[in-house]
Amino acid sequence: MSTYLNLALVIVSIALIVLVLLQSKGAGLGGLGGGDFGGSGYHVRRGVERLAFNLTIVLSLLYFLLALLSVTLGG
């Protein structure tokens, strides 16, 4: 059981990292570090961007629950 739980944690964490990196605003390393030059302050999410945002929230909640379950089971 612990092995499957750890494997699920690894898979969810990799998917979460990929989704967060795909949502970076700027192009290049400046956008990854948070440097947004010339961008607007307000942005409406639509389509694929909204799906990625919502999927990131779901995956982060799933990661939190899996980590909590791993701690309670002693994994």
C-alpha positions as CSV (number, residue, x, y, z in Angstrom):
1,M,0.0,0.0,0.0
2,S,2.8,2.4,0.9
3,T,4.5,1.8,-2.5
4,Y,1.4,2.6,-4.4
5,L,0.9,5.7,-2.3
6,N,4.4,6.9,-2.9
7,L,4.1,6.2,-6.6
8,A,0.9,8.3,-6.7
9,L,2.6,11.1,-4.9
10,V,5.5,11.1,-7.4
11,I,3.1,11.1,-10.4
12,V,0.9,13.9,-9.0
13,S,4.0,16.0,-8.1
14,I,5.5,15.7,-11.6
15,A,2.1,16.6,-13.2
16,L,1.8,19.5,-10.8
17,I,5.3,20.8,-11.7
18,V,4.6,20.5,-15.4
19,L,1.3,22.4,-15.1
20,V,2.8,25.2,-13.0
21,L,5.7,25.6,-15.5
22,L,3.2,25.7,-18.4
23,Q,1.4,28.6,-16.8
24,S,4.4,30.9,-16.6
25,K,3.4,34.3,-18.0
26,G,6.5,35.4,-19.9
27,A,8.7,33.7,-22.4
28,G,12.2,32.6,-21.4
29,L,13.8,32.5,-18.0
30,G,12.6,36.0,-17.0
31,G,9.0,34.7,-17.1
32,L,9.8,31.7,-15.0
33,G,11.4,33.9,-12.3
34,G,8.4,36.2,-12.1
35,G,9.7,39.0,-14.2
36,D,6.8,40.3,-16.3
37,F,7.8,43.3,-18.3
38,G,5.2,45.3,-20.1
39,G,2.3,43.0,-19.1
40,S,-1.1,44.1,-18.0
41,G,-2.3,43.9,-14.4
42,Y,-5.6,42.0,-15.0
43,H,-6.0,38.9,-17.0
44,V,-9.1,36.8,-17.7
45,R,-8.5,33.1,-18.0
46,R,-10.3,31.4,-20.9
47,G,-10.2,28.0,-22.6
48,V,-7.1,25.9,-22.1
49,E,-5.6,28.4,-19.7
50,R,-8.7,28.1,-17.4
51,L,-8.6,24.3,-17.6
52,A,-4.9,24.2,-16.7
53,F,-5.5,26.6,-13.8
54,N,-8.4,24.5,-12.4
55,L,-6.5,21.3,-13.0
56,T,-3.6,22.7,-11.0
57,I,-5.9,23.4,-8.1
58,V,-7.3,19.9,-8.2
59,L,-3.9,18.3,-8.4
60,S,-2.6,20.4,-5.5
61,L,-5.5,19.3,-3.3
62,L,-5.0,15.7,-4.4
63,Y,-1.3,16.0,-3.5
64,F,-2.1,17.4,-0.1
65,L,-4.6,14.6,0.6
66,L,-2.1,11.9,-0.6
67,A,0.6,13.4,1.6
68,L,-1.7,13.5,4.6
69,L,-2.7,9.9,4.0
70,S,0.9,8.9,3.7
71,V,1.7,10.5,7.0
72,T,-1.3,8.9,8.8
73,L,-0.5,5.5,7.5
74,G,3.1,5.8,8.4
75,G,4.4,5.5,4.8
